[in-house]
Amino acid sequence: MNIDHVILGARTIGPLREWLRDGFGFGITDGSPNPDGTASWIVPMDSAQVQYLELLVVDDESELAGTAFGRTYLERIADGPAFLNWAVLSDDIEADADRVKQLTGQDPDLFRGKSVRADGQEVPWAEAAFTASWETPSLPFFLQYENWPARRARVAGDIAAAAHDHCPTGITTLAVDAHRSDPAAWLGGDRIPLTVRTATADAVRVVIVATVSGDRRLELP
C-alpha cells in the first residue's frame, strides 16, 4: 500500500498555481471540469506509482451549493486554499472495503469505473471509502488501478505540460492531525510513511514531496 495522491482545494486556481510555482517550483496541468461542480488540475510526478497532487477549484458554484459534498467543499475553502483529503493505492480493494464496513458499520462506497485516454486506451479503476475520508480527512480513501502500462504512459506528457522548475518524483511522507480517528486501524496494519498527531480536528497537515533537487515540505499557511 502506498500514498496515491493528496487533494487540495481553492476557489480559483490562481492562488494554488502561484503557491506551488513560487514556493516549490511545481507546475500544473489539465483543468478538466467534473460533474460535481469542481474542476481538477494536477501536479504530475515522475514516480513509478504515478503519484500526483490533485487541485480542486470551483467550476459551478450553484451545482456545489446543491449537494452535501459541495457545501462541505465550499466551507473548507472559504478562508483560502486547504488540504481536503488523500488516497492510498490499494493492494486488495475488496478487503479494504470490508475493513471500512467493519470499522464504521456503514456502506464503504465501493464502486468501479474507467478512465479513457484520447487515444482510446482504458484504465479501469476501483474506489472505496471516499465519503468516510471526506468526512474525516486524517483517513484516506482507497484506489486500485488496472492497465498500469496505459496509466504510466501519460506521465511524460503530463510532466512536459506542467513544465516544472523542480520535477517532483513522489510523495514520500504525510502528516495528519487525528481527533477520534485511528489511521493505523483504518489502513489494516499496512505501513505507509505517515505521522499522526492527536488534535481537536481531523486534517492533513503536511505533505513531503521528493524532487530531483531535494525534498519540499508543503504546509499551507
N, C-alpha and C positions, 0 to 999 in steps of 0.2 A: 504494500500500500504506500502510495506517495502523494504528496500535495499536487493537485492538478492545476487549480487556478484560484485566485482571490478576486473578489468583486468589489470595486469602488464605485461610488455614486456621486453625482453632482447635478445641478440644474442644467448646466450647459457644459460643453466640452472644453471651453477655453481655460478655466482655472486648472483643470486636471492636465491639459496639454502643457501649459506653462510650468506647472509644478514638476511634472515628470521630465520635461526637457531641461529646464533651468537647474533643477536640483540634482538630477541623476543622469542626464544625457540620454534619456529614453525617448524614442519616437512612438507614434501610434498609427494605426491604420484601420480601415474598414468603415464604420459608421452606418451599419445597416439598421433599419427600423425593425422593431419587434411587435408582435400582435398585442402585447400588454400595455403599449403606450410609451415604452422606452426605446432608445436606440443604443446599440452596442458598438463600442470601439475596443480594440485590443492593443496590448503591448506584447508583441510576439517575442519568444525566447528561443535561442538556439540550444534546445535541450532534447535529449532522446525521448523524454516523456511528453514533449510538445506542451510544456507548461506556458502559462501566459497570465497577464492581468487583464481582467475584463472591466471596461469602464461603461457604466450605465448612466445615460443622461435622459432628460425629459424630451420626448418626441410629441406626445399628445396628452396634455395635462388633463383634459376632460375625460379621457379614457382612464387615466390613472386614478382620478378622483372618484371614479365609479366602482372601484374594487378595493377589497381589504388590503391586498398586496400593494396596490398603487398608493393608497392613503398612507400606509406604513412607510413606503419608499419616500414619499414627499415629506413626511415628518422627519425622517432621518437625515435628509439632505437640506433641511430648511436653513440651518446655520452654516452651511458650506459643505465641501466635499467630505465624504465619510466612507470608511470601510463598511461594507454591508454584510457579507458572509463569504464562505470559501468552500472549496470542494476537494475531495481526495479521489484518487484513482483506485477503484476497487478491483480486487482480485476475484471476488465472488459476490456479485450484486444481490443475488438471492439471499445469501447468508447475511449480508449486511442489512437488507430489508427486514429479514426475520428478527434480527437482533434489535433493530429500532422498534419494531412492533412490540417485542417483549419488554423493552425499557419504557416505552411510552403508553402502551395499551391502545395506540391509535394506528390507523392505516398509514403505512410507510410511504405511500405515494410512489410505488414502483411502476414506472412505465418505460416504454421503448419507442425510439424514433430513429430517424436517419438524416444525416446531412448530405446534400447533393452538391458536388462541385460543378463549376461552369462546364467542365469537360465531360460531365455525366457520371464521374466516379462517385460511389456512395460510401458513406461511413456510418454504419449502424451504431447506435449507442443506447445505453440504458441509464436511467437516473432513479435515485431513491432518496427520500428524506429531505427534499428541498424545503417543504413547508416548515418542518421542525427546525432546520438550520436557519431559515429566515427569521423565525421567532426567537431563536437562541443562537446568536452569531458566534459564540465560542465553539459551537459544534458544527462540523462540516456536513454537507450532503455528499452523496456517493455517485460516481460516474464510472461507467465501463464502456470501452470502445472496441469495435472490431475494425478490420481492414486498416491495420496500422500503416502499411506502405502508402496508402492514399492519404492518410492523416498526416504523415510526416512529409509527404511530397509538397504540401502547401507552405511549409515553414520558410523555405528560401525566398519565395515570392513575398511573403508577409514581412520578413525582415528587410528585404530590399525596399518595400513600400514605406516601412516605418523610418528608414534612414537614421538609425540610432547613432549617437555620438559615442556611446559606450554600449556595445551589444550585450544584453542580458543573456546569461547562459543557464538560468534556472532559479527557482525559489528554493532556498536552502533551509530556511527556518521561519517559523511563525510564532508570535507571542500573542496570547489571548488572555482576556480577563473573564473569569468564570464566577457566577453568582451561586446558583443552585445546580449547575450542570456538572457532569463528570466526563470530560473528554476521553479519559482513558477507557472507561466502560463503553462509551459510545463507539470507540474505534475497535473494540473487541480484543484489546491486548496487543494489537499491532503497533509497532514502534515507528513513529514518524518524528521528525525534528520539530517538536512543539514544546513551548514553555507556557505553563499555565500559572496565572496569578489570581488569588482569591480577591474578589472585588464586589462592589454593590450592584453591578450590572454586567451583563454578558456583552463582550465586544472583541473584535480583532483589534489589536493594539499596534503591533509592529510586524512588518514583513521584511525579511532579509533576502535580497536578490543578488546572486553572483553575477559578475560581468567579466569581460575579458581584461579589465583593468582593476579588479578588486570588488569587494562586496559593497552594496549600497543598502543603507538602512532606511526603509520607508516608514515614516511615522508622521501622521497628519498633525497639524498644529492644534 
